[in-house]
Amino acid sequence: MAALLDALYAQADEFVAIRRDIHAEPELAFEEFRTSDLVAERLTSFGYTVHRGLGGTGVVGQLVRGDGKKRLGLRADMDALPIVEANTFGYASKRRGMMHACGHDGHTAMLLAAAKYLAASGRFSGTLNLIFQPAEEGAGGAKRMMDDGLFSQFPCDAVFAMHNTPGIPQGVFSLRPGPTMASSDRVVITLNGVGGHGAIPHRASDPVVAASSIVMALQTVVARNIDPQQMAVVTVGVLQAGTACNIIPQSAKLELSVRALDRSVRDLLETRIRAIVSAQAESFGVKAEIDYQRGYPVTVNTQGEAEFACAVARDLVGNERVNWNAPAVTGSEDFAFMLEAVPGCYLFIGNGDGATPGACMVHNPAYNFNDDNIAVGSAFWVALTQRFLSA
């Protein structure tokens, strides 16, 4: 594996430049036109058959070699976030209000670097599908690509994806079998009461009091309805009502973020939230409208594929730089949709810890992807491909 790492380090400068070019020109969900053009052009130059249009701006590069029957999918995300970048280095965002604050520029560069090496020097027999996905940041680009026929047009026996993680030493791999990232649901609750004068509250039905009681009652869902050994989150992030201190408003609005690491817990959360909101609202004489929006599912790694990825990582960087059975993450990821359809594994690569570059948390205006990961991450993709599609 040392020779492979050396080879990927030798070509890393080219893909560091690509990563920084993408960083300087960020694009939001389903608007990754420049990025997808760049990806398609590079893949074509490497010798891949390139398909465009899945998920709007999605790109799939396919390379078939030998007579092997196995089919592998590797996925990278391409979209940026609506954040004003605080960094002042030369390749900082040129598009105010848009920023690669989650490292998708680096994920794209890592997979492109692996693509070049595999096309030129890869030893494998089978079908390699490189999936460059739009709109991971809340817009469900993975599902959109699947709805457009991703796995019917490009069948895969397994799919893998990787994300950088600040707070972990650069180049250290972390992964686990089973539930790996939480589901993410959004709930919008509108409470319709009867408005009135603040000095005559008995002539009104106050949605603010109802909303306040609902906020407190919702805290019992995790505390009293969920098994203490299970993970669940119910966060009220929005409570909006009223325009003046002496007016009881006609309505109030709550918005919730609801997360779980188990599919049955996710279902129970919805059942209890609906029941509590409806009962609380009725007890205060107001009507509740509940818009329960199911978002990303639980990201669940299949056992065999997680063990396979772990073995590849250990061979590449050594046991001491691989954290097997790492803690699950309460954030969410739309690669979960792909893992519901195809066996696979989602893993993490450390972006830096302490005062090192890359330690700043994702979704922060000062975040930056650690370019030292381009060689290590691409070497992992090469090693995994060659082992999975072994000749």
Secondary structure, DSSP 4 states (H G I P E B T S, - for coil): -HHHHHHHHHTHHHHHHHHHHHHHS---TT--HHHHHHHHHHHHHHT-EEEE-TTTT-EEEEEEETT---EEEEEEE---BS------STTS-SSTT-B--SSHHHHHHHHHHHHHHHHHH----EEEEEEEE---SSS-HHHHHHHTTHHHHS--SEEEEEEEEETB-TT-EEE-SEEEE-EEEEEEEEEE-B-EETT-GGGSB-HHHHHHHHHHHHHHIIIIIS-TTS-EEEEEEEEEE-SSTTEE-SEEEEEEEEEESSHHHHHHHHHHHHHHHHHHHHHTT-EEEEEEEEEE--EEE-HHHHHHHHHHHHHHH-GGGEEETPPPBSS--THHHHHHHS-EEEEEEEEE-TTSTT-SPTTSTT----TTHHHHHHHHHHHHHHHHT--
